[in-house]
Amino acid sequence: MIYDFGIVGGGIVGLATALSLIELRPGARLVLIEKENRLAAHQTGHNSGVIHAGIYYQPGSLKAELCRKGAAATKEFCAAHGIRHEVCGKLIVATDDAELARMKALVGRASDNRIDIDVLDAAELRRLEPAITGKGAILVPSTGIADYPAICRVMGELVEKAGGEIVLGEAVTAIRETGDAVAIETSARRISARRLVCCGGLQSDRLARMAGLATDFRIVPFRGEYYRLPAHRNDVVRHLIYPVPDPALPFLGIHLTRMVDGGVTVGPNAVLGFAREGYGKGSLDIADALATFGHRGFWRLAAAHWRSGIVEMGNSLSRRRYLEACRKYCPDLTLADLQPEEAGIRAQAVTSDGTMVHDFLFAETARMLHVCNAPSPAATSALPIGRMIAERSLARNEP
């Protein structure tokens, strides 16, 4: 049998794409292939759980547009299917004069991105969040939290209910495009599809090269290390607490995040990972490490950001240093409050000139579309991303 559509990747972007395709083409033969024995096993299952509003992103960018649409769609999806979520709001806190100036610049960006906000002074911030210290803050009321693995499970059920097939526990080992189909070899079978969409996340560069595409990027994994506060500190904040981003730094910084299970996490930092799918501290995969160190773009990136890299590594090696970064705006936290929590891994596409790709990156052939980079907030944006990918795929010659 030849499928109409093949999807590689059982994270939230792959599932949203599968769901959109089967909604746009009822009755289509569709198969989704995931190498793990469960859906949402990697980036989707290890993210912060935040429904982002999109205040940080360049106005007019694809990232900003998809985030705004995705935030609304994610809340609607959760409400329709009884999935845990909460619109708790986010505070972006300025702790010194430099951050206060950058915070004021964010106010204009929020307006450009059509996001409702409130600007708070120090006293208003303290009244709203007594445990948080700062010179001012931006309140983003529309930010929320959700159970993204549960969203994926429901998406998978909807795909199967509509006639799609989900194959778990089979890794893709070869991809070959011919004139009328794409042949996908897995560890257990051969599958043919008239059109293929690859949503490989941490393995997106390898899947693209496996399919014969010329690529000018490499996935460089960055570990986001978190701590969880003990249960008796779960009421330390009522909102999500974020720092004001520094445009000179590649990542956002440590923040306090309420979770749908009632807990609060602190993090993440951002340190180089030596295993794309190794979540334990000290995880090492020789092939992954060689892929990073053998990429000239990585060394150019490292040369540009070595100072922040040293800071992040120091925070990783010293729990006390990590604590000091947290106490910048939550001063009553103690070392005993930082309890173990599983890390996440960010799939960061880096081009050969050392540029970090911060927007979506696609590669296409006549019968394939590869999602090469789906940066944060990909989970928030997944439903409109999936619809965009499905429409883009269907706009080509009919299968």
N, C-alpha and C positions, 0 to 999 in steps of 0.2 A: 504494500500500500504506500502511496505517496501522500504525505500530509500537505495541506495547503500552507501551513505555517509551522515552523519550528522555532522554539525559544530556548536559548541556553542561559540558565541562571535563575535560581529560585529565590532571589532576594525581592525586595518590594518593587523595584523598577521592572524586573522581568515579569513579575506577576501582574502588575498594573498594565503592562503592554499586552500580555496574554488576554486579560480581561477585556481590554478595549478592542482588540482584534476580533474576539468572539462576539462582542456586542455589535460591532460594525458589520461583521460578516456572519450572521446566524447560520448555523449548520456547517460552518467551515471545519475541516479536519485540522486540529491543532494539537501539538505535543510540546510540553515544557520539560526540559531535562535539567536536573540538579544533581551535582555529584555527591552531595551530602545526603544523609538519610532523613533529613527534615528540611523544611523551608526556613528561610531567614536565619541561616546558620552563621553568617559572618557579619558584614557591616550592619545590616538591618537589625540583627539580633543583639548587637553590641553598641548601639548608638545611645544618645542621651535621652531619647524619648520625647524630645521637644517638638511641638508644632510651631515652627518659626513664623514670624510675621513678615520678615524680609526688610527690616529697616536698614541693614548695613549695605545692601547691594547697589551696584551702580544703576541709577535710574535709566530705564529703557532697555536694560540688559535682559537677555533670556532668563537669567537666574532670578532677577527681581520679579519679572512677570509671572513665571511659573510658581514662584514661592507664594505670591499673593493668591493666585488661583488655587494652589495646592492646599493652603491653610484652610480655606473655606471648604474645599472638597473633602479634606481629611476629617474635619469636624462633622460634616454631613454624613460621611460614610460610617463613622463611629456611632453616631446617633441612630442611624438607620439599622445598624446590625448589633446594637447593644454592646459595643466595645468600650472598655474603660477609657475615659478621657476627661480632661478638665481644662477649662479656660481660666487659668490662674493669674495670667499677666506676668510681665517681666519688668524688672528695674535695671536700667543700665546706669551704674553708679560711678561718679567721678570722685576720686579721693584726693586730688591735688589740683593746683591751678592749671597745669598743662592738660590734664584730663578734662577739666571743666571747659577749656577752650575747644577741645576736640568734641566734647559732648554737644556744645552749641552748634557745631558744624553738622552734627547728626540730625539736629532738629530740621534743618533745611532738606536733608536727604529724605527724612520721613515724609515731609510734605510732597516732595517730588515723586515718592513711591506710593502716595495716597494712603498712608498709614496714620490712623488716629493715635495721638500721643498726648501725654500731659507732662509738662516740665515742672520739676519739684525743686525747691531749695532745701538746704540742709535740715531745717526744722520740719518741713513737710515729710522729708524722707524718714527722719527719726520717728515721727508720729505713725507713719505707715509701717515701718520695719524697725522696731526698737533695738534690735541686735545689730543693725547695719549702720556703719559710720561712713559719711561722705559729705562733700561740699555741695552736692546736688545730684539729681538723677532724672532720667527720662523714664516715665512709666508707659509701657506698651501694653495696654489692656488685652489685646487680642491674642497674645502669645499663650500657648497651651501646652499640655502634655498628653501623651497617648501611649497605648500598648501596641507598638508596631509589630511585634511578632504575632499578636492576635489578629491585627489587620491582615497580615499575610496569610494566616490560616483561613480566614474568611474568604479572602480573594481566591485562594486555592480551591475552596469548596465551591465557590461560584463558577469558576472555570470548569470544574468537573461536572457540575450540575448542568452547564450549558453544552456539554458534550466534549469538552477538551480532555486531554490525557496528561497526567503528571507522572513523570518517571523520576524516582528518587534513587540515590545510591549508585549512580552511573556517571563516571567521569568521561568527558569528551576527549578523545585521543586523536582525532583527525577530522578535518573539514575540507571538502573539495567541491568547488562550484563547477557545474557543467552548463551547457546551453539552456537546459530546461529544468534543472533542479539543483539542490545542494545536498551532497551526501555527508552525513554526520556519523562518524564512527564513535561508539562509546566502548566502555570496558566490557559491555555485554552484548551489543547488537549493532546493526547498521540501520540508520534511519534516513529516509529521503524526504525532503520538503521542497516545495516550489519556492518558498521564501524563508529566509532565516534571519532572526534577530538575536544578536549576542549581547547579553547584559551581564558580563562576567565580573564586574567589580574589581576585586583584587587581582584577578587573572585576565583582565580585559586586553592587555597588551599581548599576552601569550596567545590568546584565542585569535586575535587579529593576525598575528604572524603565522599561526597554524593554518589560517584560511588563505594565506598568500598575500595579505595586504602589506604594503610598504608603510612603515610607521616611523614617525619622528618623535616618539615619546616612549618613556618607560614608566611603569608604575613603581613608585618609591613608597614603601609602607612607613607610616608614622604611628607609633603606639600612643594612644591617649590613655594615660594612667589615672584612675579614679580612686577615691576613698569614699566610704559610706559612713555617715554619722550614726552613732548608736541610736536605738529607738527612742530613748528619752530626750534626744535632741531634735526629733522630727518636727517640732513646732518652732524651731529657731527662726524660720522664715515662712511667710505666707505666699510670697512671689518667687519667681526665679530671679537670681541675683547675678548679673553679668558685669564684667568690666567694660570700660570704654575702650574700644579697639585702638591699637597703635598702628597706623598705616606703615610704619617702618618694619613691623614684625610680620612674619608669614602666617601666624595662627592667632586665634582670638585671645586665649588665656584662660586661667582657672576661674570657674564660677560655681555657684551653688544651685543645684537643680533639684526641685521636687519631683518625685516619681509617682506613677499611678498606684504603686503599692503602698504609698504613704511614707516611704523613706525619703532621705535627702542625700544626694551624692555631692562630692566636692571634686572638681576637675573639669576637663582633663589638662594635663600638660601635653607636650608633643615632642617625643623623642624618636630618633630613628629606630625602626624595627628591623630585626635581622631574620624575621620569618613573617611572611605575608599572612599566615593564618595561625600564628603562635601567640596565644593570649597570655600565657604565663610569663612572669618576669624571667629574663634570661633565655627565652625561646630562641633557637637558632635553626635555620634551614640553610644549608650550604648553598644550594642552588639559588635561593632567594637573595642571600647576601652577595653572591658573586654577580647576580643580575644588577643589583644596585651599584656595587663598587666598579663594575665594568661599564657603567653608563657615564659618558663624559658630562652629560647634563647634571648628574648628581654632584660631581666635583665643582662645577661652576655654581650650583646652588649653594653648596657648602661654603665656598669662598665668599659668597655674598652674605651669608647669614651665620657665620661661625660663632659670633658673639652670643646671639640668642640661643644657638645650639648648646653652648657651654652652660648657659643659665638653665635651660630645660633639663640637661643631663644632671646638673647639680641638684635640681628639685627631685629628679628621679632617684638619685642615690641617697639623698638625705630627706627623711620625713620631716625633720625640723625645718629645713629650708622650704619645703612644700607648705608647711603650716604657716610660715611667715608670709608667703604669697596669699594665702587665704585670709590671714588676719589683717591684711591691708584694708579690707572693708567689713570683716566680721571678727572684731578683735577679741571676743570672749571664747573663741575656739581654743581647745587645748590639744596637746599631742595625743591624749587618750581618745579624743573624738575621731581621729582618723583611723577608721577600721578598714580591713581589706575589702576590695571590690574588684571584679574582673575588668580587665582593660578592654578598650576597643582599638581597632586598627583602621586608619584612614588610608584609602587608596588614592594617593596623590600622583596625578600624571605630571611628569616633568619632561620638557622637550630637551633636545640635544644642546640648546644654547643656555640651559639652566633655568628656563622660565617655568614657574609653577602655573599650571593651567587651572584657572579659577572658575571657568564657565564650562558648559557642556561641550563635549567634543565627540563628534560622530565620524565614522568612516563608512563609505558605502560602495557597493558594486551593483551590478545589475540585479542580483538576487539576494544580497546580504546587506544588513545594516548592523554595524557594531557600535555600541555605546561605549566609547573608549574612556570617557571621564564623566562621572555623574557626581559632582561635588555636593557637599552639604550646602543647601538643605534638600538633598535628593529624596529623603524619606518624606518630608513635608510635601514636596512637589510631585510625588510619585504618580498620582492619578492624572494630572495634566501632562506630565512627561510621557506616561504610557499612551495617552490619547494622541499626543503629538507624534510619537514614534509610529503608532499604528496607522495614523493618517498618512504619514510620510511614506510608510511602506506600501500602503494601498494605492498611493498616487502614482507609483511606478506601473509598469505593464501588469495587467491582471494575470493572476496565476492560472 
